[in-house]
Amino acid sequence: MAVIIPVGAVAYQSLRVSLSGHAVRLTLQQRGTGLYAALWVDGVAVLAGALCQDRTWLVRHNACALPGDMGFVDTQGTQDPDYTGLGSRFVLVYAERDNG
């Protein structure tokens, strides 16, 4: 099951959400070279400085407690996200991994 994580068209933002029973903190920062993410799960840093790209998972491994992954989807094409379209053109999706 996929969940859309609400983000706004803001160049720097930090948000907290509950995903799969875990406390998740996410920061997004627009830089000249792209949009970057940092992620904490249950207070433990999972990633920092990850470049956000269209339809590319951010975490990409099972080493953290989070049983899923998240990534941006361009709803109008295949462009990598930038802050001006966050929440409208670029949506952040969380999906649990299929362990079957």
Secondary structure, 3 states (H helix, E strand, C coil): CEEEECCCCCCEEEEEEEECCEEEEEEEEEECCEEEEEEEECCEEEEEEEECCECCCCCCCCCCCCCEEEEEEECCCCCCCCHHHECCCEEEEEEECCCC
